[in-house]
């Protein structure tokens, strides 16, 4: 066997592969959030990337300093979509939380309004947003060419 060849080691049913060896499989445990957990304000939640301080992991701060997000219309829509997804996941296990349910529907309304404004200015976001006979999404300039800092 040459130096560049790697031997494939057969691991047991309770092991996973690492480069050149086997290791025990992990059995993670993910606790369910308690009822009415502490929440960030809306602005702080968007900056932290989560609505819940208990889910704000330290590596996120490092990523934010390395890759700061531009404050654009598109990133605002992405933030709303993220918040909607996060709230939807929370509501899956906390269906009686009326405050979060109201916030969820208000974010959906904001996202719809934001998409309409965005599409009026920059064109469709998705190919499925086209009207018959219109292929404006193929035309230049693309939204990111315009800056989108409005």
N, C-alpha and C positions, 0 to 999 in steps of 0.2 A: 504494500500500500504506500502511495506517495504521501509527502508531507501535506499537500493541499487537499487530499481526500479527507472527508470527515466520516467517521464511522457512525452509523445509525444504531443507537442502542435501543433495545426493546425494553420498554418500561412495563411494570406490572399494572394491574387494574386500579391500584390505589396510588399510582404515581403519574406524574406528567413529565414531559421532556424539557430539559434545559440543554444549552449547547454542551455537548460532550458528556452529559450525565442525566440521571433521573432525580426527581425530587417529589416528596409527598404532596398530594393534592391539598389545596386549601378548602376549608369548609367555612366560608364567611357567614356571619350572622349580621343581619341588618335590622336594627330595632325600628319599630313603628313609632312615629312621632306621637307625643302625648296630645291630648285635647287642648285646644287653644294655646299653641306654642307662641313664644315671643316672635314678633314680626318687625322687620325693618320698615321705615317709612317708604313710600313709593319711590322717591328719588334715590334713597340709600340702597334699596333693593336692586334697582337697575344698575347702580355702580358696583354693588357686591356680586351681582350675578345670581342672587337667590333672594327669596323673600324672607327666609328664615335664618337668623344668626347661627343657629346650631348646625346649619349645613354649609356655612362659610368656611371653607378650608384654606389653610395658609398658602398653599401653592397658587391660589387664584391671585393674590396680591403680587406675587412675582411675575405672573403672566401679564397682569395689567401694566406693570412698569416696562416690560419688554415689548408689548404690543398694544399701545394705547389705541382705543377705538376713536375714529373720527366722528365728530358730531354732525352727521348728515341725516337727511330725510330717510334714506334707506336704512341706516343703522337704528334710527328711532323705530321704524317698522319692525326691524329684527328684534329689538328689545321688547316691543309689545308682544310679538309672537312668542318670545321666550317666556315672558310673564304669563301669558295665556296658557302655555303648556305647563308651566310650573304650578299654576293655580289649579289646572285641570287634574294634575297628578295628586295634588293635595286633596281635592274634592273627591277623588276616588275612595279615599279612606276616611274622609270627614264630611260626609254628604249633608249633615245637618248644620254646617257652619254657614249661616245666612249672610254674615258679613263678607266672607270670602266669595260666596256665590254672587253677591251683588257686585263686588270688585271684578270678578271674572267677566260678567256680562258688560260692565262698563269698559273694560279693556277691549273686549270684542268690538264694541261700538266704536271706540277710538281707532282701532286698527282698520275697520272698514272705512271710516272717514279719512284716515291717513292714506290708505291705498288709493281712494278716489282722487285725492289731491295730488298724490305722487304721480298717478297715471295721467292726469290732465297735463302735468308739467313735463314728465319724462317719457310717457308711453307705457305700454303694458308691462307688468312684472313677469307674467307667465305667458307661454304660448297659448294657453287655453283662454286667456283674457282677450284675445283678438276678436274683432267682428268679422263676419264673412267678407272676403275680398280685400281685407286689410292685412298687410304684412309689414307694418311700420317697425316691428321689432328687429327687422333685418337692416334698417337704415341707420346710417351714422348721423350724428354722434351718439354713442352709447351713454347711458346715464352716468357712468363713472367718468366719462370724458368731460362732462359738464361741471363736475365738482360736487353738485348736490348739497351745498352747504347752506341751503335756505332754511 
